């Protein structure tokens, strides 16, 4: 059966939020940030271990497995579903539908011009992956990611998530504080920054083969104090299950006070440095994507406003809401940024 392809509710709103020419040039500019069409497959809630609903997704998407069928069979499941750490609140926002969170994605290694990533991930095999730890550390080492995840105390964090493109979600991630991994890496006192490098494989990731204009592998970085902040998280799962491939399996960085692109997916290397490392989007367009990239409604992107966002409750239910400073995490992270414009 053919896919039912309907532009999602927030696609037109994206162009409305931006002037038409800005919107068009944004699409052309990096061939990436425009919104592709997507199969509209229903508006379901987190409690969607509901087999009937998943079957409906499968039927509509004309796939035997659907966007949740991309959870790797051999991913570690120890500690899942994990207890939620209730210190972190999301306010009035409901949990986004898990189908939406796993079928509307940015993952340029697979495709930079569409959000429909999940059906491009067949060849991608996140396990086994060896994490390399290098640079300013007591001793460089490598560790199997499966073993690493199994050795960590897994907790759940319900976090807001905000993309620079002005769409947002609320996602229950599972994983461990990034600080726990940093401590295990034993950085030296000279380490000022930490750099994350993603998996990049032409054979497994069509976007790496087809988009040579990007500087693969994807690379991102934080200051050490940012990486050690208690809110910084390494996600290995979401919605009580291991991460689907399109969401960054085997593990991805989650920084809810920063625009989504600061969180590298499919991390395979961590490097500690003395100097501020280069980062993927900042290298491509430094005037548009800063190193810090904190979520700030007072600082518009050069080509669109960041004062509000389209909150994706489900694929059928998207509403515009105001963006908040540091995405609501100011009490945790605000003191790290005295120079961030507050008004
Ligand atoms: N990490 C890698 N390796 N490659 C990417 O293309 N996209 C970033 C970020 N991490 C990206 C990445 C962007 S732009 C966003 S908004 C988020 O992942 C999207 O995460 P999601 O698809 O799970 O919502």
py3Dmol code that shows the C-alpha trace and the ligand (Angstrom):
import py3Dmol

protein = """\
ATOM      1  CA  UNK A   1       0.000   0.000   0.000  1.00  0.00           C
ATOM      2  CA  UNK A   2       1.273   3.455  -0.866  1.00  0.00           C
ATOM      3  CA  UNK A   3       2.249   5.824   1.905  1.00  0.00           C
ATOM      4  CA  UNK A   4      -0.221   8.513   2.823  1.00  0.00           C
ATOM      5  CA  UNK A   5       1.884  11.631   2.643  1.00  0.00           C
ATOM      6  CA  UNK A   6       0.354  14.814   4.017  1.00  0.00           C
ATOM      7  CA  UNK A   7       2.357  17.890   4.957  1.00  0.00           C
ATOM      8  CA  UNK A   8       2.426  18.079   8.735  1.00  0.00           C
ATOM      9  CA  UNK A   9       0.517  20.820  10.499  1.00  0.00           C
ATOM     10  CA  UNK A  10       3.619  22.748  11.412  1.00  0.00           C
ATOM     11  CA  UNK A  11       5.155  22.774   7.945  1.00  0.00           C
ATOM     12  CA  UNK A  12       3.112  25.722   6.684  1.00  0.00           C
ATOM     13  CA  UNK A  13       3.468  27.456  10.011  1.00  0.00           C
ATOM     14  CA  UNK A  14       7.225  27.398   9.615  1.00  0.00           C
ATOM     15  CA  UNK A  15       6.974  29.508   6.499  1.00  0.00           C
ATOM     16  CA  UNK A  16       4.488  31.800   8.234  1.00  0.00           C
ATOM     17  CA  UNK A  17       6.854  32.383  11.120  1.00  0.00           C
ATOM     18  CA  UNK A  18       9.510  33.582   8.711  1.00  0.00           C
ATOM     19  CA  UNK A  19       9.237  35.865   5.729  1.00  0.00           C
ATOM     20  CA  UNK A  20       8.735  33.857   2.558  1.00  0.00           C
ATOM     21  CA  UNK A  21      12.077  34.862   1.081  1.00  0.00           C
ATOM     22  CA  UNK A  22      13.906  34.126   4.298  1.00  0.00           C
ATOM     23  CA  UNK A  23      12.193  30.784   4.395  1.00  0.00           C
ATOM     24  CA  UNK A  24      13.128  29.969   0.830  1.00  0.00           C
ATOM     25  CA  UNK A  25      16.715  31.088   1.218  1.00  0.00           C
ATOM     26  CA  UNK A  26      16.980  29.068   4.375  1.00  0.00           C
ATOM     27  CA  UNK A  27      15.983  26.005   2.450  1.00  0.00           C
ATOM     28  CA  UNK A  28      18.457  26.704  -0.290  1.00  0.00           C
ATOM     29  CA  UNK A  29      21.196  27.766   2.045  1.00  0.00           C
ATOM     30  CA  UNK A  30      22.064  24.447   3.528  1.00  0.00           C
ATOM     31  CA  UNK A  31      19.595  22.280   1.671  1.00  0.00           C
ATOM     32  CA  UNK A  32      18.717  20.998   5.029  1.00  0.00           C
ATOM     33  CA  UNK A  33      16.717  23.028   7.436  1.00  0.00           C
ATOM     34  CA  UNK A  34      13.548  23.071   5.339  1.00  0.00           C
ATOM     35  CA  UNK A  35      10.748  20.801   6.422  1.00  0.00           C
ATOM     36  CA  UNK A  36      10.065  17.795   4.261  1.00  0.00           C
ATOM     37  CA  UNK A  37       6.748  16.048   3.970  1.00  0.00           C
ATOM     38  CA  UNK A  38       5.988  13.272   6.339  1.00  0.00           C
ATOM     39  CA  UNK A  39       3.388  10.573   6.630  1.00  0.00           C
ATOM     40  CA  UNK A  40       0.757  11.735   9.056  1.00  0.00           C
ATOM     41  CA  UNK A  41       0.149   8.705  11.131  1.00  0.00           C
ATOM     42  CA  UNK A  42      -1.890   9.753  14.073  1.00  0.00           C
ATOM     43  CA  UNK A  43      -1.778  11.617  17.340  1.00  0.00           C
ATOM     44  CA  UNK A  44      -1.025   9.209  20.084  1.00  0.00           C
ATOM     45  CA  UNK A  45       0.234   9.514  23.564  1.00  0.00           C
ATOM     46  CA  UNK A  46       3.290   8.273  25.404  1.00  0.00           C
ATOM     47  CA  UNK A  47       1.292   5.400  26.794  1.00  0.00           C
ATOM     48  CA  UNK A  48       1.623   4.081  23.298  1.00  0.00           C
ATOM     49  CA  UNK A  49       2.971   0.658  24.002  1.00  0.00           C
ATOM     50  CA  UNK A  50      -0.551   0.193  22.676  1.00  0.00           C
ATOM     51  CA  UNK A  51      -0.054  -2.431  19.977  1.00  0.00           C
ATOM     52  CA  UNK A  52      -3.089  -1.360  17.943  1.00  0.00           C
ATOM     53  CA  UNK A  53      -1.748   2.120  17.492  1.00  0.00           C
ATOM     54  CA  UNK A  54       1.671   0.916  16.473  1.00  0.00           C
ATOM     55  CA  UNK A  55       0.046  -1.443  13.986  1.00  0.00           C
ATOM     56  CA  UNK A  56      -1.826   1.530  12.520  1.00  0.00           C
ATOM     57  CA  UNK A  57       1.463   3.373  12.083  1.00  0.00           C
ATOM     58  CA  UNK A  58       2.859   0.358  10.335  1.00  0.00           C
ATOM     59  CA  UNK A  59      -0.145   0.144   8.042  1.00  0.00           C
ATOM     60  CA  UNK A  60      -0.077   3.807   7.076  1.00  0.00           C
ATOM     61  CA  UNK A  61       3.667   3.984   6.704  1.00  0.00           C
ATOM     62  CA  UNK A  62       3.630   0.812   4.588  1.00  0.00           C
ATOM     63  CA  UNK A  63       6.481  -0.685   6.569  1.00  0.00           C
ATOM     64  CA  UNK A  64       6.656  -3.957   8.427  1.00  0.00           C
ATOM     65  CA  UNK A  65       8.228  -2.319  11.431  1.00  0.00           C
ATOM     66  CA  UNK A  66       7.411   1.424  11.573  1.00  0.00           C
ATOM     67  CA  UNK A  67       9.357   4.196  13.306  1.00  0.00           C
ATOM     68  CA  UNK A  68       9.678   2.210  16.524  1.00  0.00           C
ATOM     69  CA  UNK A  69      10.869  -0.897  14.704  1.00  0.00           C
ATOM     70  CA  UNK A  70      14.249   0.781  14.402  1.00  0.00           C
ATOM     71  CA  UNK A  71      15.142   0.149  18.037  1.00  0.00           C
ATOM     72  CA  UNK A  72      18.212  -2.104  17.703  1.00  0.00           C
ATOM     73  CA  UNK A  73      17.494  -5.649  18.878  1.00  0.00           C
ATOM     74  CA  UNK A  74      20.881  -5.899  20.547  1.00  0.00           C
ATOM     75  CA  UNK A  75      20.736  -2.594  22.467  1.00  0.00           C
ATOM     76  CA  UNK A  76      21.170  -2.927  26.246  1.00  0.00           C
ATOM     77  CA  UNK A  77      17.875  -2.946  28.127  1.00  0.00           C
ATOM     78  CA  UNK A  78      19.196  -3.227  31.663  1.00  0.00           C
ATOM     79  CA  UNK A  79      17.518  -0.693  33.942  1.00  0.00           C
ATOM     80  CA  UNK A  80      14.685   0.060  31.492  1.00  0.00           C
ATOM     81  CA  UNK A  81      12.183   1.454  32.027  1.00  0.00           C
ATOM     82  CA  UNK A  82      14.094   3.604  34.528  1.00  0.00           C
ATOM     83  CA  UNK A  83      12.715   5.586  37.467  1.00  0.00           C
ATOM     84  CA  UNK A  84      12.211   9.233  36.625  1.00  0.00           C
ATOM     85  CA  UNK A  85      14.399  11.799  38.345  1.00  0.00           C
ATOM     86  CA  UNK A  86      11.705  14.221  39.517  1.00  0.00           C
ATOM     87  CA  UNK A  87      14.070  17.145  40.145  1.00  0.00           C
ATOM     88  CA  UNK A  88      13.590  18.321  36.575  1.00  0.00           C
ATOM     89  CA  UNK A  89      10.189  19.731  35.605  1.00  0.00           C
ATOM     90  CA  UNK A  90       8.704  20.685  32.252  1.00  0.00           C
ATOM     91  CA  UNK A  91       5.894  22.909  33.531  1.00  0.00           C
ATOM     92  CA  UNK A  92       2.604  22.838  31.649  1.00  0.00           C
ATOM     93  CA  UNK A  93       3.897  20.904  28.656  1.00  0.00           C
ATOM     94  CA  UNK A  94       2.621  17.393  28.115  1.00  0.00           C
ATOM     95  CA  UNK A  95       4.876  14.561  26.988  1.00  0.00           C
ATOM     96  CA  UNK A  96       5.119  14.533  23.211  1.00  0.00           C
ATOM     97  CA  UNK A  97       3.793  11.522  21.411  1.00  0.00           C
ATOM     98  CA  UNK A  98       6.582   8.995  20.971  1.00  0.00           C
ATOM     99  CA  UNK A  99       5.709   8.335  17.344  1.00  0.00           C
ATOM    100  CA  UNK A 100       6.152  12.031  16.587  1.00  0.00           C
ATOM    101  CA  UNK A 101       9.497  12.136  18.427  1.00  0.00           C
ATOM    102  CA  UNK A 102      10.717   9.160  16.395  1.00  0.00           C
ATOM    103  CA  UNK A 103       9.371  10.046  12.966  1.00  0.00           C
ATOM    104  CA  UNK A 104      10.140  13.771  12.751  1.00  0.00           C
ATOM    105  CA  UNK A 105      13.904  13.995  13.076  1.00  0.00           C
ATOM    106  CA  UNK A 106      17.077  15.772  12.133  1.00  0.00           C
ATOM    107  CA  UNK A 107      19.924  13.399  11.381  1.00  0.00           C
ATOM    108  CA  UNK A 108      21.940  14.633   8.428  1.00  0.00           C
ATOM    109  CA  UNK A 109      24.066  11.520   8.194  1.00  0.00           C
ATOM    110  CA  UNK A 110      20.929   9.886   6.752  1.00  0.00           C
ATOM    111  CA  UNK A 111      19.305  12.816   4.964  1.00  0.00           C
ATOM    112  CA  UNK A 112      19.612  16.560   5.283  1.00  0.00           C
ATOM    113  CA  UNK A 113      16.550  17.572   3.309  1.00  0.00           C
ATOM    114  CA  UNK A 114      13.841  15.570   5.020  1.00  0.00           C
ATOM    115  CA  UNK A 115      12.639  14.729   8.500  1.00  0.00           C
ATOM    116  CA  UNK A 116      11.727  11.207   7.492  1.00  0.00           C
ATOM    117  CA  UNK A 117      14.876   9.592   8.747  1.00  0.00           C
ATOM    118  CA  UNK A 118      13.637   6.372  10.273  1.00  0.00           C
ATOM    119  CA  UNK A 119      13.054   4.491   7.020  1.00  0.00           C
ATOM    120  CA  UNK A 120      16.625   5.237   5.883  1.00  0.00           C
ATOM    121  CA  UNK A 121      18.243   3.465   8.817  1.00  0.00           C
ATOM    122  CA  UNK A 122      18.043  -0.184   7.702  1.00  0.00           C
ATOM    123  CA  UNK A 123      21.772  -0.509   7.053  1.00  0.00           C
ATOM    124  CA  UNK A 124      22.797   1.311  10.209  1.00  0.00           C
ATOM    125  CA  UNK A 125      24.042  -0.980  12.963  1.00  0.00           C
ATOM    126  CA  UNK A 126      24.849   0.947  16.165  1.00  0.00           C
ATOM    127  CA  UNK A 127      26.025  -2.111  18.104  1.00  0.00           C
ATOM    128  CA  UNK A 128      28.841  -2.829  18.589  1.00  0.00           C
ATOM    129  CA  UNK A 129      30.373   0.632  18.829  1.00  0.00           C
ATOM    130  CA  UNK A 130      33.619   1.373  20.615  1.00  0.00           C
ATOM    131  CA  UNK A 131      33.776   4.761  22.338  1.00  0.00           C
ATOM    132  CA  UNK A 132      37.212   6.378  22.055  1.00  0.00           C
ATOM    133  CA  UNK A 133      38.290   8.730  24.830  1.00  0.00           C
ATOM    134  CA  UNK A 134      41.272  10.890  23.971  1.00  0.00           C
ATOM    135  CA  UNK A 135      43.085  14.189  24.374  1.00  0.00           C
ATOM    136  CA  UNK A 136      43.658  15.819  27.758  1.00  0.00           C
ATOM    137  CA  UNK A 137      42.935  12.762  29.927  1.00  0.00           C
ATOM    138  CA  UNK A 138      45.053  10.881  32.447  1.00  0.00           C
ATOM    139  CA  UNK A 139      45.075   7.975  30.020  1.00  0.00           C
ATOM    140  CA  UNK A 140      43.382   7.569  26.648  1.00  0.00           C
ATOM    141  CA  UNK A 141      41.141   4.495  26.427  1.00  0.00           C
ATOM    142  CA  UNK A 142      38.405   2.752  24.474  1.00  0.00           C
ATOM    143  CA  UNK A 143      35.286   1.131  25.833  1.00  0.00           C
ATOM    144  CA  UNK A 144      32.537  -0.893  24.236  1.00  0.00           C
ATOM    145  CA  UNK A 145      29.401   1.278  24.337  1.00  0.00           C
ATOM    146  CA  UNK A 146      27.195  -1.680  25.316  1.00  0.00           C
ATOM    147  CA  UNK A 147      29.443  -2.319  28.344  1.00  0.00           C
ATOM    148  CA  UNK A 148      29.534   1.371  29.184  1.00  0.00           C
ATOM    149  CA  UNK A 149      25.739   1.676  29.169  1.00  0.00           C
ATOM    150  CA  UNK A 150      25.344  -1.497  31.218  1.00  0.00           C
ATOM    151  CA  UNK A 151      27.768  -0.195  33.817  1.00  0.00           C
ATOM    152  CA  UNK A 152      25.858   3.053  34.377  1.00  0.00           C
ATOM    153  CA  UNK A 153      22.910   3.669  36.722  1.00  0.00           C
ATOM    154  CA  UNK A 154      20.141   4.496  34.254  1.00  0.00           C
ATOM    155  CA  UNK A 155      17.576   7.141  35.155  1.00  0.00           C
ATOM    156  CA  UNK A 156      14.781   8.863  33.269  1.00  0.00           C
ATOM    157  CA  UNK A 157      14.679  12.623  32.710  1.00  0.00           C
ATOM    158  CA  UNK A 158      11.636  14.325  31.269  1.00  0.00           C
ATOM    159  CA  UNK A 159      13.100  17.273  29.380  1.00  0.00           C
ATOM    160  CA  UNK A 160      11.990  19.991  27.044  1.00  0.00           C
ATOM    161  CA  UNK A 161      13.687  19.810  23.649  1.00  0.00           C
ATOM    162  CA  UNK A 162      13.995  22.827  21.340  1.00  0.00           C
ATOM    163  CA  UNK A 163      15.396  22.808  17.810  1.00  0.00           C
ATOM    164  CA  UNK A 164      16.922  25.976  16.346  1.00  0.00           C
ATOM    165  CA  UNK A 165      14.271  25.633  13.610  1.00  0.00           C
ATOM    166  CA  UNK A 166      11.703  26.643  16.279  1.00  0.00           C
ATOM    167  CA  UNK A 167       9.947  23.337  16.819  1.00  0.00           C
ATOM    168  CA  UNK A 168       9.935  21.629  20.189  1.00  0.00           C
ATOM    169  CA  UNK A 169       9.024  18.443  22.010  1.00  0.00           C
ATOM    170  CA  UNK A 170       8.872  17.102  25.547  1.00  0.00           C
ATOM    171  CA  UNK A 171      10.787  13.821  25.706  1.00  0.00           C
ATOM    172  CA  UNK A 172      11.344  11.265  28.482  1.00  0.00           C
ATOM    173  CA  UNK A 173      14.982  10.343  27.921  1.00  0.00           C
ATOM    174  CA  UNK A 174      16.731   7.557  29.757  1.00  0.00           C
ATOM    175  CA  UNK A 175      20.459   7.441  30.292  1.00  0.00           C
ATOM    176  CA  UNK A 176      22.974   8.901  32.713  1.00  0.00           C
ATOM    177  CA  UNK A 177      24.323  12.342  33.673  1.00  0.00           C
ATOM    178  CA  UNK A 178      27.041  13.428  31.250  1.00  0.00           C
ATOM    179  CA  UNK A 179      29.118  14.360  34.322  1.00  0.00           C
ATOM    180  CA  UNK A 180      29.324  10.657  35.252  1.00  0.00           C
ATOM    181  CA  UNK A 181      30.930   9.877  31.910  1.00  0.00           C
ATOM    182  CA  UNK A 182      33.254  12.879  32.099  1.00  0.00           C
ATOM    183  CA  UNK A 183      34.434  11.746  35.535  1.00  0.00           C
ATOM    184  CA  UNK A 184      35.110   8.273  34.203  1.00  0.00           C
ATOM    185  CA  UNK A 185      37.211   9.776  31.401  1.00  0.00           C
ATOM    186  CA  UNK A 186      39.517  11.413  34.011  1.00  0.00           C
ATOM    187  CA  UNK A 187      40.297  14.680  32.215  1.00  0.00           C
ATOM    188  CA  UNK A 188      43.481  16.458  33.280  1.00  0.00           C
ATOM    189  CA  UNK A 189      43.400  19.910  34.874  1.00  0.00           C
ATOM    190  CA  UNK A 190      44.330  21.323  31.459  1.00  0.00           C
ATOM    191  CA  UNK A 191      41.084  20.168  29.837  1.00  0.00           C
ATOM    192  CA  UNK A 192      38.837  23.197  29.223  1.00  0.00           C
ATOM    193  CA  UNK A 193      36.530  21.791  26.563  1.00  0.00           C
ATOM    194  CA  UNK A 194      35.047  18.481  25.541  1.00  0.00           C
ATOM    195  CA  UNK A 195      34.373  17.526  21.944  1.00  0.00           C
ATOM    196  CA  UNK A 196      31.907  14.877  20.741  1.00  0.00           C
ATOM    197  CA  UNK A 197      32.286  13.103  17.417  1.00  0.00           C
ATOM    198  CA  UNK A 198      29.481  11.093  15.840  1.00  0.00           C
ATOM    199  CA  UNK A 199      29.567   7.828  13.961  1.00  0.00           C
ATOM    200  CA  UNK A 200      29.988   8.424  10.245  1.00  0.00           C
ATOM    201  CA  UNK A 201      29.824   5.570   7.771  1.00  0.00           C
ATOM    202  CA  UNK A 202      29.122   5.912   4.056  1.00  0.00           C
ATOM    203  CA  UNK A 203      27.960   2.320   3.800  1.00  0.00           C
ATOM    204  CA  UNK A 204      25.437   2.607   6.603  1.00  0.00           C
ATOM    205  CA  UNK A 205      24.395   6.250   6.361  1.00  0.00           C
ATOM    206  CA  UNK A 206      23.188   7.451   2.943  1.00  0.00           C
ATOM    207  CA  UNK A 207      23.507  11.132   3.840  1.00  0.00           C
ATOM    208  CA  UNK A 208      27.235  10.758   4.476  1.00  0.00           C
ATOM    209  CA  UNK A 209      27.688   9.284   0.993  1.00  0.00           C
ATOM    210  CA  UNK A 210      25.284  11.673  -0.784  1.00  0.00           C
ATOM    211  CA  UNK A 211      26.128  15.000   0.861  1.00  0.00           C
ATOM    212  CA  UNK A 212      29.892  15.443   0.500  1.00  0.00           C
ATOM    213  CA  UNK A 213      29.542  19.201   1.095  1.00  0.00           C
ATOM    214  CA  UNK A 214      29.227  18.550   4.834  1.00  0.00           C
ATOM    215  CA  UNK A 215      32.349  18.027   6.916  1.00  0.00           C
ATOM    216  CA  UNK A 216      31.742  14.529   8.225  1.00  0.00           C
ATOM    217  CA  UNK A 217      31.860  13.245  10.868  1.00  0.00           C
ATOM    218  CA  UNK A 218      29.432  15.501  12.799  1.00  0.00           C
ATOM    219  CA  UNK A 219      31.296  17.184  15.641  1.00  0.00           C
ATOM    220  CA  UNK A 220      30.114  19.295  18.560  1.00  0.00           C
ATOM    221  CA  UNK A 221      31.653  20.619  21.759  1.00  0.00           C
ATOM    222  CA  UNK A 222      31.005  22.119  25.191  1.00  0.00           C
ATOM    223  CA  UNK A 223      32.982  23.898  27.833  1.00  0.00           C
ATOM    224  CA  UNK A 224      33.864  21.537  30.661  1.00  0.00           C
ATOM    225  CA  UNK A 225      31.627  23.395  33.137  1.00  0.00           C
ATOM    226  CA  UNK A 226      28.699  22.979  30.740  1.00  0.00           C
ATOM    227  CA  UNK A 227      29.389  19.281  30.314  1.00  0.00           C
ATOM    228  CA  UNK A 228      29.581  18.852  34.104  1.00  0.00           C
ATOM    229  CA  UNK A 229      26.312  20.718  34.724  1.00  0.00           C
ATOM    230  CA  UNK A 230      23.788  18.334  36.321  1.00  0.00           C
ATOM    231  CA  UNK A 231      21.258  18.958  33.523  1.00  0.00           C
ATOM    232  CA  UNK A 232      23.634  17.713  30.788  1.00  0.00           C
ATOM    233  CA  UNK A 233      22.616  14.161  29.952  1.00  0.00           C
ATOM    234  CA  UNK A 234      23.801  11.241  27.843  1.00  0.00           C
ATOM    235  CA  UNK A 235      20.677   9.544  26.520  1.00  0.00           C
ATOM    236  CA  UNK A 236      20.709   5.863  25.685  1.00  0.00           C
ATOM    237  CA  UNK A 237      16.950   5.463  25.529  1.00  0.00           C
ATOM    238  CA  UNK A 238      13.632   7.271  25.320  1.00  0.00           C
ATOM    239  CA  UNK A 239      10.051   6.467  26.321  1.00  0.00           C
ATOM    240  CA  UNK A 240      11.313   3.596  28.476  1.00  0.00           C
ATOM    241  CA  UNK A 241      13.082   1.762  25.637  1.00  0.00           C
ATOM    242  CA  UNK A 242      16.502   1.917  23.954  1.00  0.00           C
ATOM    243  CA  UNK A 243      16.984   4.778  21.492  1.00  0.00           C
ATOM    244  CA  UNK A 244      15.619   4.173  17.997  1.00  0.00           C
ATOM    245  CA  UNK A 245      18.366   4.515  15.382  1.00  0.00           C
ATOM    246  CA  UNK A 246      16.983   7.814  14.050  1.00  0.00           C
ATOM    247  CA  UNK A 247      17.112   9.321  17.547  1.00  0.00           C
ATOM    248  CA  UNK A 248      20.835   8.704  17.913  1.00  0.00           C
ATOM    249  CA  UNK A 249      21.474   5.112  18.944  1.00  0.00           C
ATOM    250  CA  UNK A 250      23.696   3.981  20.603  1.00  0.00           C
ATOM    251  CA  UNK A 251      23.894   7.186  22.663  1.00  0.00           C
ATOM    252  CA  UNK A 252      23.447  10.934  22.206  1.00  0.00           C
ATOM    253  CA  UNK A 253      24.085  14.102  24.137  1.00  0.00           C
ATOM    254  CA  UNK A 254      20.986  15.945  25.459  1.00  0.00           C
ATOM    255  CA  UNK A 255      21.308  19.591  26.552  1.00  0.00           C
ATOM    256  CA  UNK A 256      17.783  20.980  26.997  1.00  0.00           C
ATOM    257  CA  UNK A 257      18.904  24.587  27.535  1.00  0.00           C
ATOM    258  CA  UNK A 258      20.676  24.649  24.152  1.00  0.00           C
ATOM    259  CA  UNK A 259      19.390  24.331  20.616  1.00  0.00           C
ATOM    260  CA  UNK A 260      19.121  20.703  19.595  1.00  0.00           C
ATOM    261  CA  UNK A 261      22.104  20.680  17.240  1.00  0.00           C
ATOM    262  CA  UNK A 262      24.500  21.053  20.197  1.00  0.00           C
ATOM    263  CA  UNK A 263      23.611  17.477  21.192  1.00  0.00           C
ATOM    264  CA  UNK A 264      25.550  15.088  18.972  1.00  0.00           C
ATOM    265  CA  UNK A 265      23.795  11.850  18.138  1.00  0.00           C
ATOM    266  CA  UNK A 266      25.470   8.449  17.791  1.00  0.00           C
ATOM    267  CA  UNK A 267      28.549   9.504  19.746  1.00  0.00           C
ATOM    268  CA  UNK A 268      31.646   7.402  19.097  1.00  0.00           C
ATOM    269  CA  UNK A 269      34.445   9.646  20.371  1.00  0.00           C
ATOM    270  CA  UNK A 270      35.024  12.100  23.201  1.00  0.00           C
ATOM    271  CA  UNK A 271      38.041  14.348  23.118  1.00  0.00           C
ATOM    272  CA  UNK A 272      39.198  16.740  25.844  1.00  0.00           C
ATOM    273  CA  UNK A 273      40.964  19.877  24.661  1.00  0.00           C
ATOM    274  CA  UNK A 274      42.660  23.005  25.975  1.00  0.00           C
ATOM    275  CA  UNK A 275      41.314  25.229  23.205  1.00  0.00           C
ATOM    276  CA  UNK A 276      37.750  25.746  22.073  1.00  0.00           C
ATOM    277  CA  UNK A 277      37.069  23.140  19.371  1.00  0.00           C
ATOM    278  CA  UNK A 278      35.352  23.867  16.102  1.00  0.00           C
ATOM    279  CA  UNK A 279      31.750  22.725  15.746  1.00  0.00           C
ATOM    280  CA  UNK A 280      29.815  21.442  12.730  1.00  0.00           C
ATOM    281  CA  UNK A 281      27.186  24.178  12.233  1.00  0.00           C
ATOM    282  CA  UNK A 282      29.349  26.996  13.496  1.00  0.00           C
ATOM    283  CA  UNK A 283      31.952  26.042  10.896  1.00  0.00           C
ATOM    284  CA  UNK A 284      29.339  26.116   8.126  1.00  0.00           C
ATOM    285  CA  UNK A 285      27.640  29.361   9.152  1.00  0.00           C
ATOM    286  CA  UNK A 286      29.306  31.141  12.076  1.00  0.00           C
ATOM    287  CA  UNK A 287      26.951  34.124  11.928  1.00  0.00           C
ATOM    288  CA  UNK A 288      23.953  31.835  12.328  1.00  0.00           C
ATOM    289  CA  UNK A 289      25.057  29.143  14.777  1.00  0.00           C
ATOM    290  CA  UNK A 290      27.186  30.184  17.719  1.00  0.00           C
ATOM    291  CA  UNK A 291      29.388  27.996  19.849  1.00  0.00           C
ATOM    292  CA  UNK A 292      27.191  28.484  22.931  1.00  0.00           C
ATOM    293  CA  UNK A 293      23.785  28.333  21.194  1.00  0.00           C
ATOM    294  CA  UNK A 294      21.797  28.797  24.375  1.00  0.00           C
ATOM    295  CA  UNK A 295      18.036  28.974  23.862  1.00  0.00           C
ATOM    296  CA  UNK A 296      17.174  32.641  24.126  1.00  0.00           C
ATOM    297  CA  UNK A 297      13.924  34.268  22.944  1.00  0.00           C
ATOM    298  CA  UNK A 298      15.689  37.653  22.971  1.00  0.00           C
ATOM    299  CA  UNK A 299      18.257  36.643  20.389  1.00  0.00           C
ATOM    300  CA  UNK A 300      16.659  36.018  16.984  1.00  0.00           C
ATOM    301  CA  UNK A 301      18.311  33.789  14.477  1.00  0.00           C
ATOM    302  CA  UNK A 302      19.478  36.159  11.691  1.00  0.00           C
ATOM    303  CA  UNK A 303      16.692  34.850   9.474  1.00  0.00           C
ATOM    304  CA  UNK A 304      13.822  34.125  11.865  1.00  0.00           C
ATOM    305  CA  UNK A 305      12.526  34.915  15.329  1.00  0.00           C
ATOM    306  CA  UNK A 306      13.235  32.676  18.294  1.00  0.00           C
ATOM    307  CA  UNK A 307      10.525  34.286  20.466  1.00  0.00           C
ATOM    308  CA  UNK A 308       8.107  31.401  20.002  1.00  0.00           C
ATOM    309  CA  UNK A 309       8.120  27.789  18.916  1.00  0.00           C
ATOM    310  CA  UNK A 310       5.806  25.136  17.508  1.00  0.00           C
ATOM    311  CA  UNK A 311       5.293  22.593  20.240  1.00  0.00           C
ATOM    312  CA  UNK A 312       4.721  19.148  18.770  1.00  0.00           C
ATOM    313  CA  UNK A 313       2.364  17.363  21.100  1.00  0.00           C
ATOM    314  CA  UNK A 314       1.667  14.765  18.443  1.00  0.00           C
ATOM    315  CA  UNK A 315       1.792  14.598  14.661  1.00  0.00           C
ATOM    316  CA  UNK A 316      -1.769  15.919  14.608  1.00  0.00           C
ATOM    317  CA  UNK A 317      -1.492  18.441  17.377  1.00  0.00           C
ATOM    318  CA  UNK A 318       1.020  21.276  17.137  1.00  0.00           C
ATOM    319  CA  UNK A 319       0.587  24.593  18.940  1.00  0.00           C
ATOM    320  CA  UNK A 320       2.599  27.792  19.081  1.00  0.00           C
ATOM    321  CA  UNK A 321       3.971  28.684  22.515  1.00  0.00           C
ATOM    322  CA  UNK A 322       6.398  31.335  23.770  1.00  0.00           C
ATOM    323  CA  UNK A 323      10.046  30.314  24.043  1.00  0.00           C
ATOM    324  CA  UNK A 324      11.528  30.733  27.504  1.00  0.00           C
ATOM    325  CA  UNK A 325      15.032  31.827  28.472  1.00  0.00           C
ATOM    326  CA  UNK A 326      17.354  28.815  28.638  1.00  0.00           C
ATOM    327  CA  UNK A 327      14.236  26.822  27.737  1.00  0.00           C
ATOM    328  CA  UNK A 328      13.176  27.015  31.392  1.00  0.00           C
ATOM    329  CA  UNK A 329      16.452  25.628  32.818  1.00  0.00           C
ATOM    330  CA  UNK A 330      17.811  28.991  34.017  1.00  0.00           C
ATOM    331  CA  UNK A 331      17.873  27.983  37.658  1.00  0.00           C
ATOM    332  CA  UNK A 332      20.325  25.222  36.758  1.00  0.00           C
ATOM    333  CA  UNK A 333      22.417  26.812  34.036  1.00  0.00           C
ATOM    334  CA  UNK A 334      21.889  30.600  34.113  1.00  0.00           C
ATOM    335  CA  UNK A 335      24.894  31.345  36.320  1.00  0.00           C
ATOM    336  CA  UNK A 336      27.234  29.880  33.687  1.00  0.00           C
ATOM    337  CA  UNK A 337      26.306  32.638  31.246  1.00  0.00           C
ATOM    338  CA  UNK A 338      26.574  36.137  32.756  1.00  0.00           C
ATOM    339  CA  UNK A 339      26.842  37.652  29.250  1.00  0.00           C
ATOM    340  CA  UNK A 340      23.743  36.034  27.759  1.00  0.00           C
ATOM    341  CA  UNK A 341      21.269  38.824  26.826  1.00  0.00           C
ATOM    342  CA  UNK A 342      18.397  38.637  29.348  1.00  0.00           C
ATOM    343  CA  UNK A 343      16.062  41.055  27.572  1.00  0.00           C
TER     344      UNK A 343
END
"""
ligand_1 = """\
24
LIG
N 23.736 14.704 15.608
C 24.241 14.203 14.475
N 25.261 13.336 14.547
N 23.758 14.535 13.260
C 22.737 15.434 13.132
O 22.325 15.724 12.007
N 21.177 16.918 14.260
C 21.027 17.784 15.423
C 21.048 16.975 16.717
N 22.164 16.046 16.710
C 22.183 16.001 14.308
C 22.693 15.587 15.552
C 19.805 18.574 15.359
S 19.805 19.852 14.253
C 18.739 18.320 16.152
S 17.416 19.389 16.202
C 18.652 17.120 16.970
O 19.800 16.271 16.834
C 17.419 16.327 16.544
O 17.178 15.253 17.423
P 15.880 14.355 17.190
O 15.791 14.025 15.741
O 16.046 13.137 18.041
O 14.695 15.184 17.630
"""
view = py3Dmol.view(width=600, height=400)
view.addModel(protein, "pdb")
view.setStyle({"model": 0}, {"cartoon": {"style": "trace"}})
view.addModel(ligand_1, "xyz")
view.setStyle({"model": 1}, {"stick": {}})
view.zoomTo()
view.show()
